[in-house]
Amino acid sequence: QVQLVESGGGLVQAGGSLRLSCVASRSTFSIYDMAWYRQAPGKQRELVASITTGGTTNYADFVKGRFTISRNNAKNTVYLQMNGLVPEDTAVYYCNAKRGWIDSWGQGTQVTVSS
C-alpha cells in the first residue's frame, strides 16, 4: 500500500479557487495511476478527475473546464486545481492511487463553497 496525505481544502466563496495537494509516501509514485474523488453528505463517492502514469487525464463532466489535475513525480505529489467553485462542489475530496491490486486512499480534505 501507499500512504496518501491530502491538504489544501478549506472554505471559499462561490467563484473562488483552491488547489488540493496529495503527497504519496512511496518514492515509486510515478508507477501509480492517481485520481481525485469526492463525497458530499448523503451521496456516494464519485470520481472527479484522474491522471495515468503517462499523464493522460480524465474529468467528470461536472468539472470539465473548471478543474485541472496534474502530477509532479519528482515531488510524489498529485494536484487538483479547482477554479470557478460552486456550492455543489462542497464535499470531502479524497486522493486515490491504483496499481494492480493496490488501491490506496487518503484521509480526505474538506472543501466548502459558500454561496
Phi and psi in radians as a Rosetta constraint file:
Dihedral C 1 N 2 CA 2 C 2 CIRCULARHARMONIC -2.119 0.35
Dihedral N 2 CA 2 C 2 N 3 CIRCULARHARMONIC 2.388 0.35
Dihedral C 2 N 3 CA 3 C 3 CIRCULARHARMONIC -1.493 0.35
Dihedral N 3 CA 3 C 3 N 4 CIRCULARHARMONIC 2.351 0.35
Dihedral C 3 N 4 CA 4 C 4 CIRCULARHARMONIC -2.186 0.35
Dihedral N 4 CA 4 C 4 N 5 CIRCULARHARMONIC 2.357 0.35
Dihedral C 4 N 5 CA 5 C 5 CIRCULARHARMONIC -2.245 0.35
Dihedral N 5 CA 5 C 5 N 6 CIRCULARHARMONIC 2.029 0.35
Dihedral C 5 N 6 CA 6 C 6 CIRCULARHARMONIC -1.600 0.35
Dihedral N 6 CA 6 C 6 N 7 CIRCULARHARMONIC 2.691 0.35
Dihedral C 6 N 7 CA 7 C 7 CIRCULARHARMONIC -2.711 0.35
Dihedral N 7 CA 7 C 7 N 8 CIRCULARHARMONIC 2.932 0.35
Dihedral C 7 N 8 CA 8 C 8 CIRCULARHARMONIC 1.838 0.35
Dihedral N 8 CA 8 C 8 N 9 CIRCULARHARMONIC -0.096 0.35
Dihedral C 8 N 9 CA 9 C 9 CIRCULARHARMONIC -1.258 0.35
Dihedral N 9 CA 9 C 9 N 10 CIRCULARHARMONIC 3.014 0.35
Dihedral C 9 N 10 CA 10 C 10 CIRCULARHARMONIC 2.847 0.35
Dihedral N 10 CA 10 C 10 N 11 CIRCULARHARMONIC -2.909 0.35
Dihedral C 10 N 11 CA 11 C 11 CIRCULARHARMONIC -1.791 0.35
Dihedral N 11 CA 11 C 11 N 12 CIRCULARHARMONIC 2.266 0.35
Dihedral C 11 N 12 CA 12 C 12 CIRCULARHARMONIC -2.497 0.35
Dihedral N 12 CA 12 C 12 N 13 CIRCULARHARMONIC 2.632 0.35
Dihedral C 12 N 13 CA 13 C 13 CIRCULARHARMONIC -1.379 0.35
Dihedral N 13 CA 13 C 13 N 14 CIRCULARHARMONIC 2.711 0.35
Dihedral C 13 N 14 CA 14 C 14 CIRCULARHARMONIC -0.959 0.35
Dihedral N 14 CA 14 C 14 N 15 CIRCULARHARMONIC 2.391 0.35
Dihedral C 14 N 15 CA 15 C 15 CIRCULARHARMONIC 1.615 0.35
Dihedral N 15 CA 15 C 15 N 16 CIRCULARHARMONIC -0.189 0.35
Dihedral C 15 N 16 CA 16 C 16 CIRCULARHARMONIC -1.444 0.35
Dihedral N 16 CA 16 C 16 N 17 CIRCULARHARMONIC -3.051 0.35
Dihedral C 16 N 17 CA 17 C 17 CIRCULARHARMONIC -2.323 0.35
Dihedral N 17 CA 17 C 17 N 18 CIRCULARHARMONIC 2.664 0.35
Dihedral C 17 N 18 CA 18 C 18 CIRCULARHARMONIC -2.512 0.35
Dihedral N 18 CA 18 C 18 N 19 CIRCULARHARMONIC 2.672 0.35
Dihedral C 18 N 19 CA 19 C 19 CIRCULARHARMONIC -2.144 0.35
Dihedral N 19 CA 19 C 19 N 20 CIRCULARHARMONIC 2.058 0.35
Dihedral C 19 N 20 CA 20 C 20 CIRCULARHARMONIC -1.577 0.35
Dihedral N 20 CA 20 C 20 N 21 CIRCULARHARMONIC 2.536 0.35
Dihedral C 20 N 21 CA 21 C 21 CIRCULARHARMONIC -2.197 0.35
Dihedral N 21 CA 21 C 21 N 22 CIRCULARHARMONIC 2.599 0.35
Dihedral C 21 N 22 CA 22 C 22 CIRCULARHARMONIC -2.412 0.35
Dihedral N 22 CA 22 C 22 N 23 CIRCULARHARMONIC 2.027 0.35
Dihedral C 22 N 23 CA 23 C 23 CIRCULARHARMONIC -1.785 0.35
Dihedral N 23 CA 23 C 23 N 24 CIRCULARHARMONIC 2.302 0.35
Dihedral C 23 N 24 CA 24 C 24 CIRCULARHARMONIC -1.752 0.35
Dihedral N 24 CA 24 C 24 N 25 CIRCULARHARMONIC 2.599 0.35
Dihedral C 24 N 25 CA 25 C 25 CIRCULARHARMONIC -1.373 0.35
Dihedral N 25 CA 25 C 25 N 26 CIRCULARHARMONIC -0.411 0.35
Dihedral C 25 N 26 CA 26 C 26 CIRCULARHARMONIC -1.528 0.35
Dihedral N 26 CA 26 C 26 N 27 CIRCULARHARMONIC 2.401 0.35
Dihedral C 26 N 27 CA 27 C 27 CIRCULARHARMONIC -1.259 0.35
Dihedral N 27 CA 27 C 27 N 28 CIRCULARHARMONIC -0.217 0.35
Dihedral C 27 N 28 CA 28 C 28 CIRCULARHARMONIC -1.583 0.35
Dihedral N 28 CA 28 C 28 N 29 CIRCULARHARMONIC 0.441 0.35
Dihedral C 28 N 29 CA 29 C 29 CIRCULARHARMONIC -0.836 0.35
Dihedral N 29 CA 29 C 29 N 30 CIRCULARHARMONIC -0.647 0.35
Dihedral C 29 N 30 CA 30 C 30 CIRCULARHARMONIC -1.127 0.35
Dihedral N 30 CA 30 C 30 N 31 CIRCULARHARMONIC -0.264 0.35
Dihedral C 30 N 31 CA 31 C 31 CIRCULARHARMONIC -1.554 0.35
Dihedral N 31 CA 31 C 31 N 32 CIRCULARHARMONIC -0.069 0.35
Dihedral C 31 N 32 CA 32 C 32 CIRCULARHARMONIC -1.723 0.35
Dihedral N 32 CA 32 C 32 N 33 CIRCULARHARMONIC 2.380 0.35
Dihedral C 32 N 33 CA 33 C 33 CIRCULARHARMONIC -1.309 0.35
Dihedral N 33 CA 33 C 33 N 34 CIRCULARHARMONIC 2.330 0.35
Dihedral C 33 N 34 CA 34 C 34 CIRCULARHARMONIC -2.040 0.35
Dihedral N 34 CA 34 C 34 N 35 CIRCULARHARMONIC 2.681 0.35
Dihedral C 34 N 35 CA 35 C 35 CIRCULARHARMONIC -2.696 0.35
Dihedral N 35 CA 35 C 35 N 36 CIRCULARHARMONIC 2.767 0.35
Dihedral C 35 N 36 CA 36 C 36 CIRCULARHARMONIC -1.993 0.35
Dihedral N 36 CA 36 C 36 N 37 CIRCULARHARMONIC 2.322 0.35
Dihedral C 36 N 37 CA 37 C 37 CIRCULARHARMONIC -2.109 0.35
Dihedral N 37 CA 37 C 37 N 38 CIRCULARHARMONIC 2.903 0.35
Dihedral C 37 N 38 CA 38 C 38 CIRCULARHARMONIC -2.498 0.35
Dihedral N 38 CA 38 C 38 N 39 CIRCULARHARMONIC 2.712 0.35
Dihedral C 38 N 39 CA 39 C 39 CIRCULARHARMONIC -2.447 0.35
Dihedral N 39 CA 39 C 39 N 40 CIRCULARHARMONIC 2.043 0.35
Dihedral C 39 N 40 CA 40 C 40 CIRCULARHARMONIC -1.579 0.35
Dihedral N 40 CA 40 C 40 N 41 CIRCULARHARMONIC 2.750 0.35
Dihedral C 40 N 41 CA 41 C 41 CIRCULARHARMONIC -0.972 0.35
Dihedral N 41 CA 41 C 41 N 42 CIRCULARHARMONIC 2.264 0.35
Dihedral C 41 N 42 CA 42 C 42 CIRCULARHARMONIC 1.350 0.35
Dihedral N 42 CA 42 C 42 N 43 CIRCULARHARMONIC 0.091 0.35
Dihedral C 42 N 43 CA 43 C 43 CIRCULARHARMONIC -2.123 0.35
Dihedral N 43 CA 43 C 43 N 44 CIRCULARHARMONIC 2.837 0.35
Dihedral C 43 N 44 CA 44 C 44 CIRCULARHARMONIC -1.348 0.35
Dihedral N 44 CA 44 C 44 N 45 CIRCULARHARMONIC 2.711 0.35
Dihedral C 44 N 45 CA 45 C 45 CIRCULARHARMONIC -1.168 0.35
Dihedral N 45 CA 45 C 45 N 46 CIRCULARHARMONIC 2.384 0.35
Dihedral C 45 N 46 CA 46 C 46 CIRCULARHARMONIC -2.299 0.35
Dihedral N 46 CA 46 C 46 N 47 CIRCULARHARMONIC 2.618 0.35
Dihedral C 46 N 47 CA 47 C 47 CIRCULARHARMONIC -1.256 0.35
Dihedral N 47 CA 47 C 47 N 48 CIRCULARHARMONIC 2.329 0.35
Dihedral C 47 N 48 CA 48 C 48 CIRCULARHARMONIC -1.766 0.35
Dihedral N 48 CA 48 C 48 N 49 CIRCULARHARMONIC -0.915 0.35
Dihedral C 48 N 49 CA 49 C 49 CIRCULARHARMONIC -2.809 0.35
Dihedral N 49 CA 49 C 49 N 50 CIRCULARHARMONIC 2.690 0.35
Dihedral C 49 N 50 CA 50 C 50 CIRCULARHARMONIC -2.447 0.35
Dihedral N 50 CA 50 C 50 N 51 CIRCULARHARMONIC 2.769 0.35
Dihedral C 50 N 51 CA 51 C 51 CIRCULARHARMONIC -2.520 0.35
Dihedral N 51 CA 51 C 51 N 52 CIRCULARHARMONIC 2.257 0.35
Dihedral C 51 N 52 CA 52 C 52 CIRCULARHARMONIC -1.445 0.35
Dihedral N 52 CA 52 C 52 N 53 CIRCULARHARMONIC 3.053 0.35
Dihedral C 52 N 53 CA 53 C 53 CIRCULARHARMONIC -1.067 0.35
Dihedral N 53 CA 53 C 53 N 54 CIRCULARHARMONIC -0.491 0.35
Dihedral C 53 N 54 CA 54 C 54 CIRCULARHARMONIC -1.554 0.35
Dihedral N 54 CA 54 C 54 N 55 CIRCULARHARMONIC -0.012 0.35
Dihedral C 54 N 55 CA 55 C 55 CIRCULARHARMONIC 1.649 0.35
Dihedral N 55 CA 55 C 55 N 56 CIRCULARHARMONIC 0.074 0.35
Dihedral C 55 N 56 CA 56 C 56 CIRCULARHARMONIC -1.273 0.35
Dihedral N 56 CA 56 C 56 N 57 CIRCULARHARMONIC 2.293 0.35
Dihedral C 56 N 57 CA 57 C 57 CIRCULARHARMONIC -1.927 0.35
Dihedral N 57 CA 57 C 57 N 58 CIRCULARHARMONIC 2.721 0.35
Dihedral C 57 N 58 CA 58 C 58 CIRCULARHARMONIC -2.531 0.35
Dihedral N 58 CA 58 C 58 N 59 CIRCULARHARMONIC 2.437 0.35
Dihedral C 58 N 59 CA 59 C 59 CIRCULARHARMONIC -2.265 0.35
Dihedral N 59 CA 59 C 59 N 60 CIRCULARHARMONIC 2.556 0.35
Dihedral C 59 N 60 CA 60 C 60 CIRCULARHARMONIC -1.187 0.35
Dihedral N 60 CA 60 C 60 N 61 CIRCULARHARMONIC 2.588 0.35
Dihedral C 60 N 61 CA 61 C 61 CIRCULARHARMONIC -1.007 0.35
Dihedral N 61 CA 61 C 61 N 62 CIRCULARHARMONIC -0.583 0.35
Dihedral C 61 N 62 CA 62 C 62 CIRCULARHARMONIC -1.296 0.35
Dihedral N 62 CA 62 C 62 N 63 CIRCULARHARMONIC -0.114 0.35
Dihedral C 62 N 63 CA 63 C 63 CIRCULARHARMONIC -2.108 0.35
Dihedral N 63 CA 63 C 63 N 64 CIRCULARHARMONIC -0.045 0.35
Dihedral C 63 N 64 CA 64 C 64 CIRCULARHARMONIC -1.035 0.35
Dihedral N 64 CA 64 C 64 N 65 CIRCULARHARMONIC 2.290 0.35
Dihedral C 64 N 65 CA 65 C 65 CIRCULARHARMONIC 1.513 0.35
Dihedral N 65 CA 65 C 65 N 66 CIRCULARHARMONIC -0.162 0.35
Dihedral C 65 N 66 CA 66 C 66 CIRCULARHARMONIC -2.003 0.35
Dihedral N 66 CA 66 C 66 N 67 CIRCULARHARMONIC -0.674 0.35
Dihedral C 66 N 67 CA 67 C 67 CIRCULARHARMONIC -1.903 0.35
Dihedral N 67 CA 67 C 67 N 68 CIRCULARHARMONIC 2.614 0.35
Dihedral C 67 N 68 CA 68 C 68 CIRCULARHARMONIC -2.359 0.35
Dihedral N 68 CA 68 C 68 N 69 CIRCULARHARMONIC 2.206 0.35
Dihedral C 68 N 69 CA 69 C 69 CIRCULARHARMONIC -1.745 0.35
Dihedral N 69 CA 69 C 69 N 70 CIRCULARHARMONIC 2.474 0.35
Dihedral C 69 N 70 CA 70 C 70 CIRCULARHARMONIC -2.627 0.35
Dihedral N 70 CA 70 C 70 N 71 CIRCULARHARMONIC 2.905 0.35
Dihedral C 70 N 71 CA 71 C 71 CIRCULARHARMONIC -2.453 0.35
Dihedral N 71 CA 71 C 71 N 72 CIRCULARHARMONIC 2.607 0.35
Dihedral C 71 N 72 CA 72 C 72 CIRCULARHARMONIC -2.199 0.35
Dihedral N 72 CA 72 C 72 N 73 CIRCULARHARMONIC 1.731 0.35
Dihedral C 72 N 73 CA 73 C 73 CIRCULARHARMONIC -1.146 0.35
Dihedral N 73 CA 73 C 73 N 74 CIRCULARHARMONIC -0.507 0.35
Dihedral C 73 N 74 CA 74 C 74 CIRCULARHARMONIC -1.172 0.35
Dihedral N 74 CA 74 C 74 N 75 CIRCULARHARMONIC -0.433 0.35
Dihedral C 74 N 75 CA 75 C 75 CIRCULARHARMONIC -1.869 0.35
Dihedral N 75 CA 75 C 75 N 76 CIRCULARHARMONIC 0.113 0.35
Dihedral C 75 N 76 CA 76 C 76 CIRCULARHARMONIC 0.936 0.35
Dihedral N 76 CA 76 C 76 N 77 CIRCULARHARMONIC 0.690 0.35
Dihedral C 76 N 77 CA 77 C 77 CIRCULARHARMONIC -2.317 0.35
Dihedral N 77 CA 77 C 77 N 78 CIRCULARHARMONIC 2.439 0.35
Dihedral C 77 N 78 CA 78 C 78 CIRCULARHARMONIC -2.050 0.35
Dihedral N 78 CA 78 C 78 N 79 CIRCULARHARMONIC 2.485 0.35
Dihedral C 78 N 79 CA 79 C 79 CIRCULARHARMONIC -2.082 0.35
Dihedral N 79 CA 79 C 79 N 80 CIRCULARHARMONIC 2.740 0.35
Dihedral C 79 N 80 CA 80 C 80 CIRCULARHARMONIC -2.351 0.35
Dihedral N 80 CA 80 C 80 N 81 CIRCULARHARMONIC 1.849 0.35
Dihedral C 80 N 81 CA 81 C 81 CIRCULARHARMONIC -1.511 0.35
Dihedral N 81 CA 81 C 81 N 82 CIRCULARHARMONIC 2.134 0.35
Dihedral C 81 N 82 CA 82 C 82 CIRCULARHARMONIC -2.054 0.35
Dihedral N 82 CA 82 C 82 N 83 CIRCULARHARMONIC 2.016 0.35
Dihedral C 82 N 83 CA 83 C 83 CIRCULARHARMONIC -2.030 0.35
Dihedral N 83 CA 83 C 83 N 84 CIRCULARHARMONIC 2.808 0.35
Dihedral C 83 N 84 CA 84 C 84 CIRCULARHARMONIC 1.020 0.35
Dihedral N 84 CA 84 C 84 N 85 CIRCULARHARMONIC 0.721 0.35
Dihedral C 84 N 85 CA 85 C 85 CIRCULARHARMONIC -1.130 0.35
Dihedral N 85 CA 85 C 85 N 86 CIRCULARHARMONIC 2.508 0.35
Dihedral C 85 N 86 CA 86 C 86 CIRCULARHARMONIC -2.192 0.35
Dihedral N 86 CA 86 C 86 N 87 CIRCULARHARMONIC 2.784 0.35
Dihedral C 86 N 87 CA 87 C 87 CIRCULARHARMONIC -0.944 0.35
Dihedral N 87 CA 87 C 87 N 88 CIRCULARHARMONIC -0.534 0.35
Dihedral C 87 N 88 CA 88 C 88 CIRCULARHARMONIC -1.183 0.35
Dihedral N 88 CA 88 C 88 N 89 CIRCULARHARMONIC -0.207 0.35
Dihedral C 88 N 89 CA 89 C 89 CIRCULARHARMONIC -1.438 0.35
Dihedral N 89 CA 89 C 89 N 90 CIRCULARHARMONIC -0.088 0.35
Dihedral C 89 N 90 CA 90 C 90 CIRCULARHARMONIC -1.078 0.35
Dihedral N 90 CA 90 C 90 N 91 CIRCULARHARMONIC 2.153 0.35
Dihedral C 90 N 91 CA 91 C 91 CIRCULARHARMONIC -3.111 0.35
Dihedral N 91 CA 91 C 91 N 92 CIRCULARHARMONIC 2.984 0.35
Dihedral C 91 N 92 CA 92 C 92 CIRCULARHARMONIC -1.564 0.35
Dihedral N 92 CA 92 C 92 N 93 CIRCULARHARMONIC 2.236 0.35
Dihedral C 92 N 93 CA 93 C 93 CIRCULARHARMONIC -1.796 0.35
Dihedral N 93 CA 93 C 93 N 94 CIRCULARHARMONIC 2.267 0.35
Dihedral C 93 N 94 CA 94 C 94 CIRCULARHARMONIC -2.053 0.35
Dihedral N 94 CA 94 C 94 N 95 CIRCULARHARMONIC 2.472 0.35
Dihedral C 94 N 95 CA 95 C 95 CIRCULARHARMONIC -1.647 0.35
Dihedral N 95 CA 95 C 95 N 96 CIRCULARHARMONIC 2.506 0.35
Dihedral C 95 N 96 CA 96 C 96 CIRCULARHARMONIC -2.379 0.35
Dihedral N 96 CA 96 C 96 N 97 CIRCULARHARMONIC 2.437 0.35
Dihedral C 96 N 97 CA 97 C 97 CIRCULARHARMONIC -2.186 0.35
Dihedral N 97 CA 97 C 97 N 98 CIRCULARHARMONIC 2.304 0.35
Dihedral C 97 N 98 CA 98 C 98 CIRCULARHARMONIC -2.294 0.35
Dihedral N 98 CA 98 C 98 N 99 CIRCULARHARMONIC 2.428 0.35
Dihedral C 98 N 99 CA 99 C 99 CIRCULARHARMONIC -2.844 0.35
Dihedral N 99 CA 99 C 99 N 100 CIRCULARHARMONIC 1.979 0.35
Dihedral C 99 N 100 CA 100 C 100 CIRCULARHARMONIC 1.046 0.35
Dihedral N 100 CA 100 C 100 N 101 CIRCULARHARMONIC -2.167 0.35
Dihedral C 100 N 101 CA 101 C 101 CIRCULARHARMONIC -1.446 0.35
Dihedral N 101 CA 101 C 101 N 102 CIRCULARHARMONIC -0.137 0.35
Dihedral C 101 N 102 CA 102 C 102 CIRCULARHARMONIC -1.392 0.35
Dihedral N 102 CA 102 C 102 N 103 CIRCULARHARMONIC 2.195 0.35
Dihedral C 102 N 103 CA 103 C 103 CIRCULARHARMONIC -2.508 0.35
Dihedral N 103 CA 103 C 103 N 104 CIRCULARHARMONIC 1.586 0.35
Dihedral C 103 N 104 CA 104 C 104 CIRCULARHARMONIC -1.874 0.35
Dihedral N 104 CA 104 C 104 N 105 CIRCULARHARMONIC 2.565 0.35
Dihedral C 104 N 105 CA 105 C 105 CIRCULARHARMONIC -2.216 0.35
Dihedral N 105 CA 105 C 105 N 106 CIRCULARHARMONIC 2.581 0.35
Dihedral C 105 N 106 CA 106 C 106 CIRCULARHARMONIC -1.485 0.35
Dihedral N 106 CA 106 C 106 N 107 CIRCULARHARMONIC -3.110 0.35
Dihedral C 106 N 107 CA 107 C 107 CIRCULARHARMONIC -1.483 0.35
Dihedral N 107 CA 107 C 107 N 108 CIRCULARHARMONIC -0.216 0.35
Dihedral C 107 N 108 CA 108 C 108 CIRCULARHARMONIC 1.649 0.35
Dihedral N 108 CA 108 C 108 N 109 CIRCULARHARMONIC 2.678 0.35
Dihedral C 108 N 109 CA 109 C 109 CIRCULARHARMONIC -2.361 0.35
Dihedral N 109 CA 109 C 109 N 110 CIRCULARHARMONIC 2.336 0.35
Dihedral C 109 N 110 CA 110 C 110 CIRCULARHARMONIC -1.407 0.35
Dihedral N 110 CA 110 C 110 N 111 CIRCULARHARMONIC 2.295 0.35
Dihedral C 110 N 111 CA 111 C 111 CIRCULARHARMONIC -2.074 0.35
Dihedral N 111 CA 111 C 111 N 112 CIRCULARHARMONIC 2.166 0.35
Dihedral C 111 N 112 CA 112 C 112 CIRCULARHARMONIC -2.183 0.35
Dihedral N 112 CA 112 C 112 N 113 CIRCULARHARMONIC 2.188 0.35
Dihedral C 112 N 113 CA 113 C 113 CIRCULARHARMONIC -1.991 0.35
Dihedral N 113 CA 113 C 113 N 114 CIRCULARHARMONIC 2.078 0.35
Dihedral C 113 N 114 CA 114 C 114 CIRCULARHARMONIC -1.630 0.35
Dihedral N 114 CA 114 C 114 N 115 CIRCULARHARMONIC 2.592 0.35
